[in-house]
Amino acid sequence: MNNKKNKRIKELKKKKTDEKLIKNRSEDRKLKKAKKRRAKERVKEYKLAQKEYKLAQKAKAKENRKVKKTKENKEVNKSKKTKKGKWMPAVPALQAELDRVLYKQRYRSVLKSTVYTLITVEAIAILVATLWLPVLQIYGSSMSPILHDGDIVVTVKTSDFEHGDVVSFYYNNKILVKRVIAVSGEWVNIDIEGNVYVNGTLLEEPYLESKAFGDCNIELPYQVPDGKVFVIGDNRATSVDSRNTAVGCVSQEQIVGKIMFRVWPLNSFGELEHGKNTEIDE
């Protein structure tokens, strides 16, 4: 009997314990659910508050813009209103627009004037360079030592040539540069040592470094034809000039002009020294 009684007591105790555990578990679940629900409610409240704050900021900004625009409109309307009740732009706006238009007109005028001036100057420069002052570059060494390869010189259009003048002339689509030795009607003779005689008189030629008979195939003595000049390069050994029938004497129509100035290189800039021939009586 006692054993049964004890067993029954134990079962009752166990049942009570189980009921307590079930009850505690149920309460825990309820607490967790309540916590989750409160957390969700807080999140919703936060989002709603944030949304309301943004809407309030937008409304405030809109209201400020509206107020500002209203003030500006009032000020503009005040400045625009005239005695007769008509509307016109404000004085500062009119002045700004007038300045802009005047500046635009001045800019166009200056631009046109500059372009026209440049075109005119360029045209005049081309005309002068073509008709009166042709600019030439020296190629080769036939006129050394007075002129060297690469020198840039200015010629002057003229028909008045003297003995010893350095001239440029057209030959086979090229421009050659040589020195005038004799003019039309004069007799030229050259000896085997390269001494030049004009009308039987020996020429003193201080501009030469050395004399040479050179490439000469004309019959000497030689008389210069009418309307032509006899020219020889200063580098007598290598120059091909009036001593050879391939070039011959130069007519007035072939001559470009007399070389007067050297403009390049800069260290040799200036008037060209022609070194006039001096006749020496034998």
C-alpha positions in Angstrom: 0.0 0.0 0.0 2.7 2.4 0.9 4.5 1.7 -2.4 1.4 2.4 -4.4 0.9 5.6 -2.4 4.4 6.8 -3.0 4.2 6.0 -6.6 1.0 8.0 -6.9 2.6 10.9 -5.1 5.5 10.8 -7.5 3.3 10.8 -10.6 1.3 13.8 -9.3 4.5 15.7 -8.6 5.8 14.8 -12.1 2.5 15.9 -13.7 2.7 19.2 -11.8 6.3 19.7 -12.9 5.4 19.0 -16.5 2.5 21.4 -16.4 4.7 24.1 -15.0 7.3 23.5 -17.8 4.5 23.7 -20.5 3.2 26.8 -18.9 6.7 28.4 -18.8 7.3 27.5 -22.4 4.0 29.0 -23.5 4.8 32.2 -21.6 8.2 32.4 -23.2 6.7 32.1 -26.7 4.2 34.8 -25.8 7.0 37.1 -24.6 9.1 36.5 -27.7 6.1 37.2 -29.9 5.3 40.4 -28.0 8.9 41.6 -28.3 8.9 41.0 -32.1 5.6 42.8 -32.4 6.9 45.8 -30.4 10.1 45.9 -32.5 8.1 45.9 -35.7 5.9 48.6 -34.4 9.0 50.7 -33.5 10.4 50.2 -37.0 7.1 51.3 -38.5 6.9 54.3 -36.2 10.5 55.3 -37.1 9.9 55.0 -40.9 6.7 56.9 -40.6 8.4 59.7 -38.6 11.2 59.8 -41.1 8.8 60.1 -44.0 6.8 62.8 -42.2 10.1 64.7 -41.6 11.1 64.6 -45.3 7.6 65.7 -46.3 7.8 68.6 -43.9 11.3 69.6 -45.2 10.1 69.5 -48.8 7.0 71.5 -47.9 9.2 74.0 -46.1 11.6 74.3 -49.0 8.7 74.7 -51.4 7.2 77.4 -49.3 10.6 79.2 -49.0 11.0 79.1 -52.8 7.5 80.4 -53.3 8.0 83.2 -50.8 11.3 84.2 -52.5 9.8 84.1 -56.0 6.9 86.2 -54.8 9.3 88.8 -53.4 11.4 88.8 -56.6 8.2 89.2 -58.7 7.1 92.1 -56.5 10.4 93.8 -56.9 10.6 93.3 -60.6 7.0 94.4 -61.0 7.7 97.6 -59.0 10.7 98.4 -61.2 8.8 97.7 -64.4 5.7 99.7 -63.7 5.5 103.1 -65.4 3.3 106.1 -64.8 0.9 105.0 -67.5 0.7 101.5 -66.1 2.7 99.9 -68.9 5.4 97.3 -68.3 9.0 97.6 -69.4 12.4 96.0 -68.4 14.3 97.4 -65.5 17.0 100.0 -66.1 19.9 97.7 -65.0 18.6 95.0 -67.4 18.3 97.5 -70.2 21.9 98.7 -69.6 23.2 95.2 -69.5 21.6 94.3 -72.7 22.8 97.5 -74.4 26.4 96.8 -73.2 26.2 93.3 -74.6 24.9 94.4 -78.0 27.6 97.2 -78.2 30.3 94.8 -77.2 29.2 92.3 -79.8 29.2 95.1 -82.5 32.7 96.3 -81.4 34.0 92.8 -81.4 32.8 92.1 -84.9 34.1 95.5 -86.1 37.6 94.9 -84.7 37.6 91.3 -86.0 36.7 92.5 -89.5 39.2 95.3 -89.4 42.0 93.0 -88.3 41.2 90.4 -91.0 41.0 93.1 -93.7 44.3 94.6 -92.5 46.1 91.2 -92.4 44.8 90.4 -95.9 45.9 93.9 -97.2 49.3 93.6 -95.6 49.8 90.1 -97.0 48.7 91.2 -100.5 51.1 94.2 -100.4 53.9 92.0 -99.1 53.4 89.5 -101.9 53.1 92.3 -104.5 56.3 94.0 -103.2 58.2 90.6 -103.0 57.1 89.7 -106.5 57.5 93.0 -108.3 60.2 95.0 -106.5 62.0 93.0 -103.8 62.1 89.3 -104.5 63.5 87.2 -101.7 65.8 84.4 -102.7 67.7 81.5 -101.0 71.2 80.7 -102.2 71.9 77.1 -103.3 75.4 75.8 -104.0 78.8 77.5 -103.7 79.3 79.2 -107.1 79.4 82.6 -105.4 81.5 81.8 -102.4 83.1 83.4 -100.4 80.6 86.4 -100.7 77.5 84.1 -100.6 77.1 80.6 -99.1 74.7 77.8 -99.5 71.5 78.6 -97.4 71.9 82.4 -97.3 68.7 84.3 -97.9 69.0 87.5 -99.8 66.8 90.4 -101.1 67.0 91.5 -104.7 66.0 94.9 -106.1 64.3 95.1 -109.5 66.4 97.4 -111.7 67.8 97.6 -115.2 70.8 99.7 -114.3 73.8 97.3 -113.8 77.5 98.2 -113.3 80.6 96.1 -113.4 80.9 94.0 -110.3 77.2 94.0 -109.4 75.8 90.6 -108.1 72.7 89.8 -110.0 70.1 87.0 -110.1 68.6 85.7 -113.4 66.4 83.0 -114.8 68.0 80.0 -116.4 66.1 76.7 -117.3 63.4 77.3 -114.7 66.0 78.0 -112.1 67.4 81.3 -110.6 71.2 81.6 -110.8 73.3 84.2 -109.0 76.5 85.6 -110.7 78.6 88.7 -110.9 78.5 91.2 -113.8 81.9 91.3 -115.6 81.1 93.1 -118.8 78.1 94.7 -120.5 76.9 94.8 -124.1 79.6 95.7 -126.8 82.6 95.1 -124.5 85.3 92.5 -125.2 86.1 89.8 -122.6 89.3 87.7 -122.6 90.5 85.2 -120.0 94.0 83.7 -119.8 94.9 80.2 -118.7 95.6 81.4 -115.1 92.1 82.9 -114.8 92.9 86.6 -115.2 90.0 88.5 -116.7 90.5 91.3 -119.2 87.7 93.7 -120.4 88.5 95.7 -123.5 92.1 94.6 -123.1 92.4 95.9 -119.5 93.1 93.5 -116.6 90.4 93.5 -113.8 91.4 93.7 -110.2 88.9 91.4 -108.4 89.5 91.7 -104.6 86.3 89.6 -103.9 88.0 86.4 -105.2 89.8 83.8 -103.1 91.4 82.3 -106.1 91.4 82.6 -109.9 90.8 79.8 -112.4 90.1 79.4 -116.1 87.1 77.2 -115.2 84.6 75.6 -117.5 85.2 77.8 -120.5 84.3 76.7 -124.1 83.6 80.1 -125.8 86.0 81.5 -128.4 88.1 84.2 -126.8 88.3 87.1 -126.9 84.5 87.3 -126.8 82.3 90.3 -127.5 79.1 90.7 -125.4 76.0 90.9 -127.6 73.7 93.9 -127.5 71.2 93.9 -124.7 73.1 91.3 -122.7 75.7 91.1 -119.9 78.6 88.8 -119.3 78.5 87.1 -115.8 80.9 84.9 -113.9 80.6 83.3 -110.5 83.1 84.2 -107.8 84.1 80.5 -107.3 85.8 80.4 -110.7 86.8 76.8 -110.5 83.3 75.3 -110.1 80.9 78.0 -111.4 79.1 77.4 -114.7 78.4 80.8 -116.2 78.8 83.0 -119.3 82.2 81.3 -120.0 80.2 78.3 -121.1 77.7 78.3 -124.0 75.3 76.2 -121.9 74.6 79.4 -120.0 75.9 82.2 -122.2 75.3 85.9 -121.8 72.2 87.0 -119.9 69.6 89.2 -121.4 67.7 92.0 -119.6 64.5 89.9 -119.8 66.2 87.1 -117.8 67.4 89.2 -115.0 65.4 89.1 -111.7 67.3 92.0 -110.1 70.4 93.2 -108.2 71.1 91.5 -104.9 71.4 94.2 -102.3 70.8 92.7 -98.8 71.5 89.5 -96.9 68.8 88.7 -94.3 70.0 85.3 -93.2 72.1 84.2 -91.3 71.5 87.0 -88.8 75.2 87.4 -88.0 75.8 88.4 -91.7 72.6 90.6 -91.9 73.1 93.8 -93.8 73.9 95.3 -97.2 75.9 93.1 -99.6 79.3 94.4 -100.5 79.5 94.2 -104.2 83.2 94.9 -104.5 83.3 96.8 -107.8 85.9 95.8 -110.4 88.9 98.0 -110.8 90.6 98.2 -114.2 94.4 98.0 -114.2 96.2 99.4 -117.2 98.9 97.0 -118.3 
